[in-house]
Amino acid sequence: MGNKTIDLKEYIREVPNFPKEGILFRDITPLLADKDALAEAIDALAEPFIDSRIDFVVAVEARGFIFGSAVARALHAGFVPIRKKGKLPHKTECVTYDLEYGVDTVEVHCDAIRPGSRVLMIDDLLATGGTMRAACELIEKLGAHIAGLTFLIELTGLEGRAKLVKYPIHVVLSY
């Protein structure tokens, strides 16, 4: 992995009032479009876990997939997608969790991860922590050990970290 040479915050676009009034959206598409910034971000997400003997990198759709497979390759690990309910074609395990206004369900193939495997969970953003908490619960139902969580961005004011205190957390950028 390389040395940090790029200020990745310069590649995060701020979009006011999206997706609704009062929200400041952190848009990662400029970072994704720049080959050097993207490489730097992938290295930064993977770096703390290089010697952790990760078997699988697991990501929740959709932006987590962008970084998940690249980090899996960097760690010489497999990649496992977690999808919203009804999107996977084989037998699944699921977890339903509360949202601010309602519920959602995430699923993974039952045979995606061997019991005892070491897993790194990844997503682009840590906000309220609810989706990642559900994803971790799902992976633990399959008998895997979560070695850590890695995020490109953490919105610290939303206190999502508090829902994930039992896991080691690595964050590249904080706002």
N, C-alpha and C positions, 0 to 999 in steps of 0.2 A: 504494500500500500504506500501511497505517496505522502509527501508532506503537504500540509494545508497551504495552498498558495493563492486561493481565490476566496474573496469575501462572498459567500453564497447569498447573503442577505441582499446583495445588489441585484440578484436574479429573481427575487420574490417581488412580484407586482402587488401593490395594495389597491384593491377595488372597493371603494366605499359603497355602502348601501346595497350589497349583494350577499346572499340572495334576497335579503329583505332590508328594509329601512333600519338603520342603526348598526348593521353588521359591517365590519371591515374585513373583507375576504382576502386571504393570503393566497395569491395565484402562483402556482409553481410552474406554469407552462413556459415562461421565459427561461427558467432553469433547465427544463427538459429539452428545450430547443438548442441550447448551447452545449456542444460536445464536451468542452472542458469542465464546465460547471456540473454537468450531469455526471461525469466521471468522478469529480471531486466529491459530489454528494454520495455516490455509491460507495466510494472508499471510506468516507466518514461514517456511514451507516454500518459498514462491516467491520471496521478497524478494531473496536473493542472485543470482538468475538472471534478473531483470527485463530486463537489458540484454545477455543472453547469446545472443540470437537462437536460441532453442530451437525446433526444428521439431516434436518429439514428446516427450511425457512418457510414460514406460514404467513400469508397475507390475506386480508379481507378486501373484497372488491371495492372499488375499482382502482383507485390511485395506488393503493398498496401493492397491486400487481406490478405496476411499473417498476418499482424499486425491488420488490421481492425476488423476482427471478434473477435479476442482475446481482443482488447480494448473495443469493444461493450459489450462483456460479463463482463469485469471489471466494466463498467459503467452502467450495467443493461439496456442496450439499444439494439435496433434492429440494424442489419447490412444491408446496401444497397450497391450492387456493381454497379459501372459505368464501362461499357465495350466499346470496340471499336465497330464501326458501324457493324451491321449485326450479332452480337453475342447473342442478347437477343430475346427470343421467343414471347414476348407479345408486345402490343402497347407501343411505346417508344417516348420520347422527345429527341432531339439531339441538339448539338452545334458543329459547325465546327470552327476550329481555325488554325492559321498559325503556321507552323513549319519553321525551318531554310531553308529547301528546299522543300516546298510544303505545303499541308494542311492535317489535320486529323479531324476525327469526333468521338465524344464520345456520348454514349447514356445511358439512364436510363429508367426503366419502368415508365410509366406515373402515375401509382398508387402506386409507391414505398414509397412515403413520403406524409403525410398529410400536407396541407397548415398550416402554423404557427408552424410546428414542429421545435425543436431546434436540430441542426445538428453539429456534429464534423466531419470535413474533415481530412483524414489521408492519408499519403503516406510514403514510406520508405525514399524518397529523394526529397529535394527541390533544383533544379538546376536552370533552366531558368525561371521557374514559369508558363510557358504557358499552360501545361496540367492542373495544379491545377486551374489556373484562369478559364479555360473553364469548368472544373468540378463544380466550385463554381457558375458560370453563369447558368449552367444546373440545379443545385439544387435550385437556386433562381427562375428560371422559374417555378418551381413546387410550389412556394409560401412558401418555408421553410426559416427559419432564420439560418444563419451560425454563431454559437457561437464561433467557433475557428478552427484553422488549427494546426495539430500536425505532425511533421516529425521526423524520426529517425536521419537523416543526412541532413545538409545544406552545400552546396558548395558555400561559401560566395562570391567568386570571380565572380560567374556567375550572381549575383544580381537578382535572382528570387524573392526575397522578395519585390522588388520595384513594381512588378506587382500585389502584394497582400496586399497593404498597408491598405486597408479598413477592414482587418480582424485581430483579435488577432492571433499571430503566436507563437507556442511553438516548439523549436528545442532541441533535446537531445544532438546531437554531431555536432560540426561545424568544417569544414576544409577550 
